[in-house]
Amino acid sequence: MTLRKEDRDALVSIRIEKAKKTMSDVHEYTRLEHWRTAANRLYYACYYAVGALLVKNGLTAHTHAGAITQLGLHFVKKGLISREQGRFFKELFDLRQDGDYDDWFDINEKDVIPFIEPAQSFITEIENLINKDMA
């Protein structure tokens, strides 16, 4: 994706804001005990943040697996994001996949709650990395 710097910076901001708004959806869905939807929203909140990081660095991913791969190659491998954070993003993707596509998999509170704080930390870490690069 070839964008002018101003357009790229605007898209990064839009995606970070989308990540934050989606995290607020998570809190509402957990309050309602809609665990499958909360898991889906948790993953997408983190996915939007990863998308912002990729755009900021002139990278693209055309699939969710591609986003995971790009994160690993360009940020985890270089030590900019911890291995634990990289694994966390993949685990969240797997949870979302199971919840969305596996008819036999039932997501419940114990599956979702442990991911909420790490997801918030993940988004904050990515936002900090983006802001560090923008300075």
N, C-alpha and C positions, 0 to 999 in steps of 0.2 A: 504494500500500500504506500503510494507516494503522496505525501501530504505536505503542504507548506507548514512551517514551524507553528504558526498561529493556529492553523486547523488541527494539527497534531496535539498541541497543548489544550485546545478546547475539547477535543475528543477524550483526552486523558482525564480532564476535569469532569466531564459528563459521566464517564465510566466509574470514577471513584465515587461520585455522588450517587450513582445508581447502586453501587455496592453498599453504601451506607443506608440508603432507603430500603434496600432489600433486607438488610440485617434488621431493620425495624419491623419489617413484615414477619421475620422469624419470631420475634417476641410476641406478636399478636397471635400467630398460629400455635405457638406453644401454650399460650394462655387458653386458647380454645381446644387444646389437646388434639390438634390436627398434625400428627407427628410426621406423616408422609410428606405433607406439603411443607412443613417446617424443614425437613431434611433437604427437600428440593431447593427451597429458598436459601438455606445455608450454603449449599454448593454454589448456587448462582451468584450469591453475594461475593464469594471468593473468586469465582470465575470472572466476574466483571472487574475485580481488582487486578487479577492477572492480565486480563485484556488491556487494562490501562497501562500496566507495566510494559507489556509487549509493544503497544503503540508508541509509548514514550521512547522506546529504544529501537524503533523502526523495524520491528519484527511482526510477523503475522502467523496466525494459526487458523486453519480452515475447519478444524474439528476440535472437539473437547480433548481427545487424546493428543492432538497436536499442541494444544495449550499446555498440557502436562509435560510433554516432551520439550517444548521450547523453554518452559520454566526450568526444567532440569538442566538442559544444555547451557543456557545462557546465564542462569542465576545461581542455581544450587551448585553446579560443578565449579563455578568460579568463587564460591564461598560468600556470595552476596545475600543468599537466603540459605538458611540451615537445611541440612538433610531432613531433619525432623519436620520442618515446614513443608518441604517437598513431598514427603510421605503423607503428611496430613492432608494435603490437597488431593492426592491420589485416593486416599481412604474415603474422603468426603465424596469424591466422584463415584467411587464404587457403591457407597451407601445410596446415593441419589439414583444410580443406575438400577440397583436392586429394588428400590422403592417404586421407581417409575415403570419398570419393565418385567419384574419377576412377580407373577401373580401369587406365588406361594410365600413370598417374603412379606412379613408384616412388621412395619417399623413402629416402634413404641417409644415411650419416654426415655427408657434406658439407652436407646440407640441414638437419640438426638441430643439430650441435655449435655453429655460430655463434649460435644463438638461446638457448643455455642461460644464459650469463652475463647477457645483456641481459634475459632473463625474470626472473632473480633480482633484478636492479636495478629492474626495473619494479615488481615486487611490493613491494620495500623502499620505493620512492618512494611508492607508493600507501599503504602502511602508515604511513609518516611523515606523509603528508598527513592521513590519518584521525586519527592521534594528535595532530597539531597542532590539529586542529579540536576534539578531545575535551578538550584542556587548558583 
